[in-house]
Amino acid sequence: MEIVNQPNKIKCDISGCKNMASFSLICTDSKKHNLNFCTNCIAEINKQFNKVLTPKSIKNIYQKGGLNGKAK
């Protein structure tokens, strides 16, 4: 997978978005399988992924009793 700038005038693929796409996510060699995103949608997607994928601080795990089994 690769994210590239979209030079052509293509509408964003996110449902309800009416902006023009600035980026394309290339998944395969076929252009019809690419996903096209505007700047606003890709920023929102990034924010949502960060909520799920960003690791929590080790300090928070200790405070909740995660590693040693005892809450402080």
DRENPA-357680 format. One record per atom (N, C-alpha, C): residue number from 1; residue in one letter; x, y, z. Coordinates in Angstrom, 2 decimals. Each point is the difference from the previous one (the first is absolute). Example, Ala and Ser with C-alpha at 12.3 -4.5 7.8 and 13.67 -1.06 7.14 Angstrom:
// residues 2
<rec><num>1</num><residu>a</residu><c1>13.19</c1><c2>-5.69</c2><c3>7.80</c3></rec>
<rec><num>1</num><residu>a</residu><c1>-0.89</c1><c2>1.19</c2><c3>0.00</c3></rec>
<rec><num>1</num><residu>a</residu><c1>0.90</c1><c2>1.20</c2><c3>0.00</c3></rec>
<rec><num>2</num><residu>s</residu><c1>-0.35</c1><c2>1.05</c2><c3>-0.72</c3></rec>
<rec><num>2</num><residu>s</residu><c1>0.82</c1><c2>1.19</c2><c3>0.06</c3></rec>
<rec><num>2</num><residu>s</residu><c1>-0.77</c1><c2>1.09</c2><c3>0.73</c3></rec>
***
This chain:
// residues 72
<rec><num>1</num><residu>m</residu><c1>0.83</c1><c2>-1.18</c2><c3>0.00</c3></rec>
<rec><num>1</num><residu>m</residu><c1>-0.83</c1><c2>1.18</c2><c3>0.00</c3></rec>
<rec><num>1</num><residu>m</residu><c1>0.87</c1><c2>1.24</c2><c3>0.00</c3></rec>
<rec><num>2</num><residu>e</residu><c1>-0.54</c1><c2>1.03</c2><c3>-0.60</c3></rec>
<rec><num>2</num><residu>e</residu><c1>0.74</c1><c2>1.25</c2><c3>-0.09</c3></rec>
<rec><num>2</num><residu>e</residu><c1>-1.00</c1><c2>1.15</c2><c3>-0.12</c3></rec>
<rec><num>3</num><residu>i</residu><c1>0.30</c1><c2>1.13</c2><c3>0.64</c3></rec>
<rec><num>3</num><residu>i</residu><c1>-0.83</c1><c2>1.19</c2><c3>-0.12</c3></rec>
<rec><num>3</num><residu>i</residu><c1>0.75</c1><c2>0.99</c2><c3>-0.89</c3></rec>
<rec><num>4</num><residu>v</residu><c1>-0.66</c1><c2>0.46</c2><c3>-1.05</c3></rec>
<rec><num>4</num><residu>v</residu><c1>0.61</c1><c2>0.93</c2><c3>-0.95</c3></rec>
<rec><num>4</num><residu>v</residu><c1>-0.93</c1><c2>1.20</c2><c3>-0.20</c3></rec>
<rec><num>5</num><residu>n</residu><c1>0.57</c1><c2>1.11</c2><c3>-0.47</c3></rec>
<rec><num>5</num><residu>n</residu><c1>-0.81</c1><c2>1.16</c2><c3>-0.36</c3></rec>
<rec><num>5</num><residu>n</residu><c1>-0.85</c1><c2>-0.32</c2><c3>-1.22</c3></rec>
<rec><num>6</num><residu>q</residu><c1>-1.22</c1><c2>0.47</c2><c3>0.00</c3></rec>
<rec><num>6</num><residu>q</residu><c1>-0.92</c1><c2>-0.23</c2><c3>-1.11</c3></rec>
<rec><num>6</num><residu>q</residu><c1>0.03</c1><c2>1.21</c2><c3>-0.93</c3></rec>
<rec><num>7</num><residu>p</residu><c1>0.60</c1><c2>-0.12</c2><c3>-1.19</c3></rec>
<rec><num>7</num><residu>p</residu><c1>0.08</c1><c2>1.14</c2><c3>-0.91</c3></rec>
<rec><num>7</num><residu>p</residu><c1>-1.30</c1><c2>0.26</c2><c3>-0.77</c3></rec>
<rec><num>8</num><residu>n</residu><c1>-0.86</c1><c2>-1.00</c2><c3>-0.11</c3></rec>
<rec><num>8</num><residu>n</residu><c1>-1.22</c1><c2>0.13</c2><c3>-0.79</c3></rec>
<rec><num>8</num><residu>n</residu><c1>-1.16</c1><c2>0.53</c2><c3>0.85</c3></rec>
<rec><num>9</num><residu>k</residu><c1>-1.02</c1><c2>0.51</c2><c3>-0.66</c3></rec>
<rec><num>9</num><residu>k</residu><c1>-1.19</c1><c2>0.48</c2><c3>0.69</c3></rec>
<rec><num>9</num><residu>k</residu><c1>-0.95</c1><c2>-1.17</c2><c3>0.22</c3></rec>
<rec><num>10</num><residu>i</residu><c1>0.05</c1><c2>-0.55</c2><c3>1.21</c3></rec>
<rec><num>10</num><residu>i</residu><c1>-0.83</c1><c2>-1.14</c2><c3>0.37</c3></rec>
<rec><num>10</num><residu>i</residu><c1>-0.67</c1><c2>0.34</c2><c3>1.32</c3></rec>
<rec><num>11</num><residu>k</residu><c1>-1.25</c1><c2>-0.41</c2><c3>0.15</c3></rec>
<rec><num>11</num><residu>k</residu><c1>-0.74</c1><c2>0.24</c2><c3>1.22</c3></rec>
<rec><num>11</num><residu>k</residu><c1>0.49</c1><c2>-0.92</c2><c3>1.11</c3></rec>
<rec><num>12</num><residu>c</residu><c1>-0.04</c1><c2>0.48</c2><c3>1.23</c3></rec>
<rec><num>12</num><residu>c</residu><c1>0.38</c1><c2>-0.80</c2><c3>1.18</c3></rec>
<rec><num>12</num><residu>c</residu><c1>-0.94</c1><c2>-1.20</c2><c3>0.11</c3></rec>
<rec><num>13</num><residu>d</residu><c1>0.54</c1><c2>-1.15</c2><c3>0.38</c3></rec>
<rec><num>13</num><residu>d</residu><c1>-0.78</c1><c2>-1.24</c2><c3>0.09</c3></rec>
<rec><num>13</num><residu>d</residu><c1>-0.77</c1><c2>-0.17</c2><c3>1.30</c3></rec>
<rec><num>14</num><residu>i</residu><c1>0.17</c1><c2>0.89</c2><c3>0.96</c3></rec>
<rec><num>14</num><residu>i</residu><c1>-0.71</c1><c2>-0.10</c2><c3>1.27</c3></rec>
<rec><num>14</num><residu>i</residu><c1>-1.46</c1><c2>0.41</c2><c3>-0.21</c3></rec>
<rec><num>15</num><residu>s</residu><c1>-0.90</c1><c2>-0.83</c2><c3>0.51</c3></rec>
<rec><num>15</num><residu>s</residu><c1>-1.43</c1><c2>0.24</c2><c3>-0.16</c3></rec>
<rec><num>15</num><residu>s</residu><c1>-0.39</c1><c2>1.35</c2><c3>0.63</c3></rec>
<rec><num>16</num><residu>g</residu><c1>-0.69</c1><c2>0.82</c2><c3>-0.75</c3></rec>
<rec><num>16</num><residu>g</residu><c1>-0.46</c1><c2>1.30</c2><c3>0.50</c3></rec>
<rec><num>16</num><residu>g</residu><c1>0.97</c1><c2>1.14</c2><c3>-0.22</c3></rec>
<rec><num>17</num><residu>c</residu><c1>1.22</c1><c2>-0.28</c2><c3>-0.39</c3></rec>
<rec><num>17</num><residu>c</residu><c1>1.00</c1><c2>1.05</c2><c3>-0.25</c3></rec>
<rec><num>17</num><residu>c</residu><c1>-0.11</c1><c2>0.44</c2><c3>-1.45</c3></rec>
<rec><num>18</num><residu>k</residu><c1>-0.02</c1><c2>1.32</c2><c3>-0.20</c3></rec>
<rec><num>18</num><residu>k</residu><c1>-0.13</c1><c2>0.53</c2><c3>-1.35</c3></rec>
<rec><num>18</num><residu>k</residu><c1>1.28</c1><c2>0.69</c2><c3>-0.49</c3></rec>
<rec><num>19</num><residu>n</residu><c1>1.09</c1><c2>-0.16</c2><c3>0.75</c3></rec>
<rec><num>19</num><residu>n</residu><c1>1.27</c1><c2>0.63</c2><c3>-0.37</c3></rec>
<rec><num>19</num><residu>n</residu><c1>0.71</c1><c2>-0.80</c2><c3>-1.08</c3></rec>
<rec><num>20</num><residu>m</residu><c1>0.99</c1><c2>0.64</c2><c3>-0.61</c3></rec>
<rec><num>20</num><residu>m</residu><c1>0.83</c1><c2>-0.67</c2><c3>-0.99</c3></rec>
<rec><num>20</num><residu>m</residu><c1>1.16</c1><c2>-0.70</c2><c3>0.71</c3></rec>
<rec><num>21</num><residu>a</residu><c1>0.36</c1><c2>-1.16</c2><c3>-0.49</c3></rec>
<rec><num>21</num><residu>a</residu><c1>1.05</c1><c2>-0.81</c2><c3>0.63</c3></rec>
<rec><num>21</num><residu>a</residu><c1>1.38</c1><c2>0.62</c2><c3>-0.20</c3></rec>
<rec><num>22</num><residu>s</residu><c1>0.79</c1><c2>-0.04</c2><c3>1.05</c3></rec>
<rec><num>22</num><residu>s</residu><c1>1.39</c1><c2>0.48</c2><c3>-0.05</c3></rec>
<rec><num>22</num><residu>s</residu><c1>0.99</c1><c2>-1.15</c2><c3>0.05</c3></rec>
<rec><num>23</num><residu>f</residu><c1>-0.45</c1><c2>-1.14</c2><c3>0.54</c3></rec>
<rec><num>23</num><residu>f</residu><c1>0.88</c1><c2>-1.16</c2><c3>0.18</c3></rec>
<rec><num>23</num><residu>f</residu><c1>-0.68</c1><c2>-1.26</c2><c3>-0.50</c3></rec>
<rec><num>24</num><residu>s</residu><c1>0.81</c1><c2>-0.96</c2><c3>-0.44</c3></rec>
<rec><num>24</num><residu>s</residu><c1>-0.50</c1><c2>-1.32</c2><c3>-0.38</c3></rec>
<rec><num>24</num><residu>s</residu><c1>0.77</c1><c2>-1.05</c2><c3>0.77</c3></rec>
<rec><num>25</num><residu>l</residu><c1>-0.73</c1><c2>-0.99</c2><c3>0.50</c3></rec>
<rec><num>25</num><residu>l</residu><c1>0.59</c1><c2>-1.15</c2><c3>0.64</c3></rec>
<rec><num>25</num><residu>l</residu><c1>0.04</c1><c2>-1.10</c2><c3>-1.04</c3></rec>
<rec><num>26</num><residu>i</residu><c1>1.21</c1><c2>-0.35</c2><c3>-0.44</c3></rec>
<rec><num>26</num><residu>i</residu><c1>0.17</c1><c2>-1.00</c2><c3>-1.04</c3></rec>
<rec><num>26</num><residu>i</residu><c1>0.10</c1><c2>-1.37</c2><c3>0.67</c3></rec>
<rec><num>27</num><residu>c</residu><c1>-0.97</c1><c2>-0.85</c2><c3>-0.29</c3></rec>
<rec><num>27</num><residu>c</residu><c1>-0.04</c1><c2>-1.34</c2><c3>0.62</c3></rec>
<rec><num>27</num><residu>c</residu><c1>0.50</c1><c2>-1.07</c2><c3>-0.96</c3></rec>
<rec><num>28</num><residu>t</residu><c1>-0.32</c1><c2>0.13</c2><c3>-1.29</c3></rec>
<rec><num>28</num><residu>t</residu><c1>0.40</c1><c2>-0.99</c2><c3>-1.00</c3></rec>
<rec><num>28</num><residu>t</residu><c1>0.49</c1><c2>0.74</c2><c3>-1.24</c3></rec>
<rec><num>29</num><residu>d</residu><c1>0.32</c1><c2>-0.75</c2><c3>-1.03</c3></rec>
<rec><num>29</num><residu>d</residu><c1>0.45</c1><c2>0.60</c2><c3>-1.25</c3></rec>
<rec><num>29</num><residu>d</residu><c1>-1.15</c1><c2>0.63</c2><c3>-0.77</c3></rec>
<rec><num>30</num><residu>s</residu><c1>-1.23</c1><c2>-0.42</c2><c3>0.26</c3></rec>
<rec><num>30</num><residu>s</residu><c1>-1.17</c1><c2>0.52</c2><c3>-0.72</c3></rec>
<rec><num>30</num><residu>s</residu><c1>-0.44</c1><c2>1.33</c2><c3>0.58</c3></rec>
<rec><num>31</num><residu>k</residu><c1>-0.17</c1><c2>1.01</c2><c3>-0.84</c3></rec>
<rec><num>31</num><residu>k</residu><c1>-0.40</c1><c2>1.33</c2><c3>0.46</c3></rec>
<rec><num>31</num><residu>k</residu><c1>-1.42</c1><c2>0.03</c2><c3>0.55</c3></rec>
<rec><num>32</num><residu>k</residu><c1>-0.86</c1><c2>-0.92</c2><c3>-0.42</c3></rec>
<rec><num>32</num><residu>k</residu><c1>-1.38</c1><c2>0.05</c2><c3>0.47</c3></rec>
<rec><num>32</num><residu>k</residu><c1>-0.13</c1><c2>-0.49</c2><c3>1.45</c3></rec>
<rec><num>33</num><residu>h</residu><c1>1.07</c1><c2>-0.57</c2><c3>0.57</c3></rec>
<rec><num>33</num><residu>h</residu><c1>-0.04</c1><c2>-0.45</c2><c3>1.39</c3></rec>
<rec><num>33</num><residu>h</residu><c1>0.66</c1><c2>1.00</c2><c3>0.95</c3></rec>
<rec><num>34</num><residu>n</residu><c1>0.46</c1><c2>1.15</c2><c3>-0.50</c3></rec>
<rec><num>34</num><residu>n</residu><c1>0.59</c1><c2>1.02</c2><c3>0.85</c3></rec>
<rec><num>34</num><residu>n</residu><c1>-1.08</c1><c2>0.69</c2><c3>0.82</c3></rec>
<rec><num>35</num><residu>l</residu><c1>0.37</c1><c2>0.46</c2><c3>1.19</c3></rec>
<rec><num>35</num><residu>l</residu><c1>-0.90</c1><c2>0.80</c2><c3>0.82</c3></rec>
<rec><num>35</num><residu>l</residu><c1>0.49</c1><c2>1.44</c2><c3>-0.03</c3></rec>
<rec><num>36</num><residu>n</residu><c1>-0.93</c1><c2>0.93</c2><c3>-0.23</c3></rec>
<rec><num>36</num><residu>n</residu><c1>0.34</c1><c2>1.41</c2><c3>-0.13</c3></rec>
<rec><num>36</num><residu>n</residu><c1>-0.57</c1><c2>0.79</c2><c3>1.17</c3></rec>
<rec><num>37</num><residu>f</residu><c1>0.84</c1><c2>0.85</c2><c3>0.62</c3></rec>
<rec><num>37</num><residu>f</residu><c1>-0.40</c1><c2>0.75</c2><c3>1.18</c3></rec>
<rec><num>37</num><residu>f</residu><c1>0.35</c1><c2>1.47</c2><c3>-0.15</c3></rec>
<rec><num>38</num><residu>c</residu><c1>-0.88</c1><c2>0.87</c2><c3>0.54</c3></rec>
<rec><num>38</num><residu>c</residu><c1>0.33</c1><c2>1.42</c2><c3>0.08</c3></rec>
<rec><num>38</num><residu>c</residu><c1>0.85</c1><c2>0.23</c2><c3>1.25</c3></rec>
<rec><num>39</num><residu>t</residu><c1>0.52</c1><c2>1.19</c2><c3>0.16</c3></rec>
<rec><num>39</num><residu>t</residu><c1>0.86</c1><c2>0.32</c2><c3>1.13</c3></rec>
<rec><num>39</num><residu>t</residu><c1>-0.75</c1><c2>-0.11</c2><c3>1.33</c3></rec>
<rec><num>40</num><residu>n</residu><c1>-1.25</c1><c2>0.45</c2><c3>0.03</c3></rec>
<rec><num>40</num><residu>n</residu><c1>-0.78</c1><c2>-0.04</c2><c3>1.24</c3></rec>
<rec><num>40</num><residu>n</residu><c1>-0.28</c1><c2>-1.44</c2><c3>0.43</c3></rec>
<rec><num>41</num><residu>c</residu><c1>-0.38</c1><c2>-0.85</c2><c3>-0.93</c3></rec>
<rec><num>41</num><residu>c</residu><c1>-0.34</c1><c2>-1.39</c2><c3>0.33</c3></rec>
<rec><num>41</num><residu>c</residu><c1>1.23</c1><c2>-0.79</c2><c3>0.43</c3></rec>
<rec><num>42</num><residu>i</residu><c1>1.13</c1><c2>0.21</c2><c3>-0.66</c3></rec>
<rec><num>42</num><residu>i</residu><c1>1.20</c1><c2>-0.75</c2><c3>0.39</c3></rec>
<rec><num>42</num><residu>i</residu><c1>0.49</c1><c2>0.44</c2><c3>1.37</c3></rec>
<rec><num>43</num><residu>a</residu><c1>-0.20</c1><c2>1.27</c2><c3>0.35</c3></rec>
<rec><num>43</num><residu>a</residu><c1>0.36</c1><c2>0.47</c2><c3>1.34</c3></rec>
<rec><num>43</num><residu>a</residu><c1>-0.91</c1><c2>-0.64</c2><c3>1.05</c3></rec>
<rec><num>44</num><residu>e</residu><c1>-1.29</c1><c2>-0.11</c2><c3>-0.28</c3></rec>
<rec><num>44</num><residu>e</residu><c1>-0.94</c1><c2>-0.62</c2><c3>0.93</c3></rec>
<rec><num>44</num><residu>e</residu><c1>0.27</c1><c2>-1.51</c2><c3>0.13</c3></rec>
<rec><num>45</num><residu>i</residu><c1>0.31</c1><c2>-0.65</c2><c3>-1.11</c3></rec>
<rec><num>45</num><residu>i</residu><c1>0.35</c1><c2>-1.42</c2><c3>0.04</c3></rec>
<rec><num>45</num><residu>i</residu><c1>1.25</c1><c2>-0.21</c2><c3>0.85</c3></rec>
<rec><num>46</num><residu>n</residu><c1>1.00</c1><c2>0.85</c2><c3>-0.17</c3></rec>
<rec><num>46</num><residu>n</residu><c1>1.23</c1><c2>-0.08</c2><c3>0.78</c3></rec>
<rec><num>46</num><residu>n</residu><c1>-0.29</c1><c2>0.17</c2><c3>1.48</c3></rec>
<rec><num>47</num><residu>k</residu><c1>-0.86</c1><c2>0.96</c2><c3>0.35</c3></rec>
<rec><num>47</num><residu>k</residu><c1>-0.35</c1><c2>0.24</c2><c3>1.40</c3></rec>
<rec><num>47</num><residu>k</residu><c1>-0.70</c1><c2>-1.23</c2><c3>0.60</c3></rec>
<rec><num>48</num><residu>q</residu><c1>-0.90</c1><c2>-0.62</c2><c3>-0.75</c3></rec>
<rec><num>48</num><residu>q</residu><c1>-0.72</c1><c2>-1.17</c2><c3>0.50</c3></rec>
<rec><num>48</num><residu>q</residu><c1>0.93</c1><c2>-1.21</c2><c3>0.15</c3></rec>
<rec><num>49</num><residu>f</residu><c1>0.92</c1><c2>-0.20</c2><c3>-0.95</c3></rec>
<rec><num>49</num><residu>f</residu><c1>0.96</c1><c2>-1.09</c2><c3>0.11</c3></rec>
<rec><num>49</num><residu>f</residu><c1>0.93</c1><c2>0.21</c2><c3>1.20</c3></rec>
<rec><num>50</num><residu>n</residu><c1>0.40</c1><c2>1.23</c2><c3>0.26</c3></rec>
<rec><num>50</num><residu>n</residu><c1>0.88</c1><c2>0.28</c2><c3>1.14</c3></rec>
<rec><num>50</num><residu>n</residu><c1>-0.68</c1><c2>-0.33</c2><c3>1.32</c3></rec>
<rec><num>51</num><residu>k</residu><c1>-1.31</c1><c2>0.16</c2><c3>0.10</c3></rec>
<rec><num>51</num><residu>k</residu><c1>-0.72</c1><c2>-0.36</c2><c3>1.22</c3></rec>
<rec><num>51</num><residu>k</residu><c1>0.09</c1><c2>-1.50</c2><c3>0.26</c3></rec>
<rec><num>52</num><residu>v</residu><c1>0.01</c1><c2>-0.78</c2><c3>-1.06</c3></rec>
<rec><num>52</num><residu>v</residu><c1>0.01</c1><c2>-1.46</c2><c3>0.12</c3></rec>
<rec><num>52</num><residu>v</residu><c1>1.41</c1><c2>-0.57</c2><c3>0.08</c3></rec>
<rec><num>53</num><residu>l</residu><c1>0.93</c1><c2>0.53</c2><c3>-0.77</c3></rec>
<rec><num>53</num><residu>l</residu><c1>1.31</c1><c2>-0.62</c2><c3>-0.16</c3></rec>
<rec><num>53</num><residu>l</residu><c1>1.11</c1><c2>0.58</c2><c3>0.87</c3></rec>
<rec><num>54</num><residu>t</residu><c1>-0.18</c1><c2>1.20</c2><c3>0.56</c3></rec>
<rec><num>54</num><residu>t</residu><c1>1.06</c1><c2>0.60</c2><c3>0.80</c3></rec>
<rec><num>54</num><residu>t</residu><c1>0.11</c1><c2>-0.71</c2><c3>1.34</c3></rec>
<rec><num>55</num><residu>p</residu><c1>1.18</c1><c2>-0.49</c2><c3>0.35</c3></rec>
<rec><num>55</num><residu>p</residu><c1>0.15</c1><c2>-0.71</c2><c3>1.28</c3></rec>
<rec><num>55</num><residu>p</residu><c1>-0.19</c1><c2>0.96</c2><c3>1.18</c3></rec>
<rec><num>56</num><residu>k</residu><c1>-0.53</c1><c2>-0.54</c2><c3>1.07</c3></rec>
<rec><num>56</num><residu>k</residu><c1>-0.21</c1><c2>0.79</c2><c3>1.21</c3></rec>
<rec><num>56</num><residu>k</residu><c1>1.30</c1><c2>0.09</c2><c3>0.78</c3></rec>
<rec><num>57</num><residu>s</residu><c1>0.10</c1><c2>1.01</c2><c3>0.82</c3></rec>
<rec><num>57</num><residu>s</residu><c1>1.18</c1><c2>0.21</c2><c3>0.83</c3></rec>
<rec><num>57</num><residu>s</residu><c1>0.15</c1><c2>-1.14</c2><c3>1.01</c3></rec>
<rec><num>58</num><residu>i</residu><c1>1.21</c1><c2>-0.44</c2><c3>0.25</c3></rec>
<rec><num>58</num><residu>i</residu><c1>0.27</c1><c2>-1.06</c2><c3>0.97</c3></rec>
<rec><num>58</num><residu>i</residu><c1>-0.39</c1><c2>0.46</c2><c3>1.39</c3></rec>
<rec><num>59</num><residu>k</residu><c1>0.07</c1><c2>1.29</c2><c3>0.27</c3></rec>
<rec><num>59</num><residu>k</residu><c1>-0.40</c1><c2>0.55</c2><c3>1.30</c3></rec>
<rec><num>59</num><residu>k</residu><c1>-1.48</c1><c2>-0.27</c2><c3>0.26</c3></rec>
<rec><num>60</num><residu>n</residu><c1>-0.83</c1><c2>0.14</c2><c3>-1.02</c3></rec>
<rec><num>60</num><residu>n</residu><c1>-1.42</c1><c2>-0.26</c2><c3>0.15</c3></rec>
<rec><num>60</num><residu>n</residu><c1>-0.28</c1><c2>-1.46</c2><c3>0.30</c3></rec>
<rec><num>61</num><residu>i</residu><c1>0.77</c1><c2>-0.90</c2><c3>-0.58</c3></rec>
<rec><num>61</num><residu>i</residu><c1>-0.19</c1><c2>-1.43</c2><c3>0.23</c3></rec>
<rec><num>61</num><residu>i</residu><c1>0.31</c1><c2>-0.34</c2><c3>1.45</c3></rec>
<rec><num>62</num><residu>y</residu><c1>1.11</c1><c2>0.56</c2><c3>0.55</c3></rec>
<rec><num>62</num><residu>y</residu><c1>0.36</c1><c2>-0.26</c2><c3>1.39</c3></rec>
<rec><num>62</num><residu>y</residu><c1>-1.05</c1><c2>0.56</c2><c3>0.96</c3></rec>
<rec><num>63</num><residu>q</residu><c1>-0.52</c1><c2>1.20</c2><c3>-0.30</c3></rec>
<rec><num>63</num><residu>q</residu><c1>-0.98</c1><c2>0.61</c2><c3>0.88</c3></rec>
<rec><num>63</num><residu>q</residu><c1>-1.29</c1><c2>-0.81</c2><c3>0.06</c3></rec>
<rec><num>64</num><residu>k</residu><c1>-0.32</c1><c2>-0.71</c2><c3>-1.07</c3></rec>
<rec><num>64</num><residu>k</residu><c1>-1.21</c1><c2>-0.81</c2><c3>-0.03</c3></rec>
<rec><num>64</num><residu>k</residu><c1>0.26</c1><c2>-1.44</c2><c3>0.45</c3></rec>
<rec><num>65</num><residu>g</residu><c1>1.24</c1><c2>-0.31</c2><c3>0.42</c3></rec>
<rec><num>65</num><residu>g</residu><c1>0.33</c1><c2>-1.31</c2><c3>0.51</c3></rec>
<rec><num>65</num><residu>g</residu><c1>0.18</c1><c2>-1.06</c2><c3>-1.09</c3></rec>
<rec><num>66</num><residu>g</residu><c1>0.37</c1><c2>0.43</c2><c3>-1.20</c3></rec>
<rec><num>66</num><residu>g</residu><c1>0.09</c1><c2>-0.91</c2><c3>-1.12</c3></rec>
<rec><num>66</num><residu>g</residu><c1>1.17</c1><c2>-0.96</c2><c3>0.02</c3></rec>
<rec><num>67</num><residu>l</residu><c1>1.20</c1><c2>0.46</c2><c3>0.34</c3></rec>
<rec><num>67</num><residu>l</residu><c1>1.17</c1><c2>-0.88</c2><c3>-0.09</c3></rec>
<rec><num>67</num><residu>l</residu><c1>0.32</c1><c2>-0.75</c2><c3>1.29</c3></rec>
<rec><num>68</num><residu>n</residu><c1>-0.26</c1><c2>0.60</c2><c3>1.14</c3></rec>
<rec><num>68</num><residu>n</residu><c1>0.32</c1><c2>-0.68</c2><c3>1.24</c3></rec>
<rec><num>68</num><residu>n</residu><c1>-1.25</c1><c2>-0.51</c2><c3>0.72</c3></rec>
<rec><num>69</num><residu>g</residu><c1>-1.17</c1><c2>0.31</c2><c3>-0.50</c3></rec>
<rec><num>69</num><residu>g</residu><c1>-1.25</c1><c2>-0.52</c2><c3>0.56</c3></rec>
<rec><num>69</num><residu>g</residu><c1>-0.53</c1><c2>0.78</c2><c3>1.17</c3></rec>
<rec><num>70</num><residu>k</residu><c1>0.75</c1><c2>1.00</c2><c3>0.47</c3></rec>
<rec><num>70</num><residu>k</residu><c1>-0.45</c1><c2>0.81</c2><c3>1.14</c3></rec>
<rec><num>70</num><residu>k</residu><c1>-0.14</c1><c2>1.45</c2><c3>-0.44</c3></rec>
<rec><num>71</num><residu>a</residu><c1>-1.17</c1><c2>0.55</c2><c3>0.26</c3></rec>
<rec><num>71</num><residu>a</residu><c1>-0.22</c1><c2>1.42</c2><c3>-0.30</c3></rec>
<rec><num>71</num><residu>a</residu><c1>0.70</c1><c2>0.86</c2><c3>1.04</c3></rec>
<rec><num>72</num><residu>k</residu><c1>0.57</c1><c2>1.10</c2><c3>-0.45</c3></rec>
<rec><num>72</num><residu>k</residu><c1>0.68</c1><c2>0.91</c2><c3>0.94</c3></rec>
<rec><num>72</num><residu>k</residu><c1>-0.99</c1><c2>0.91</c2><c3>0.66</c3></rec>
***
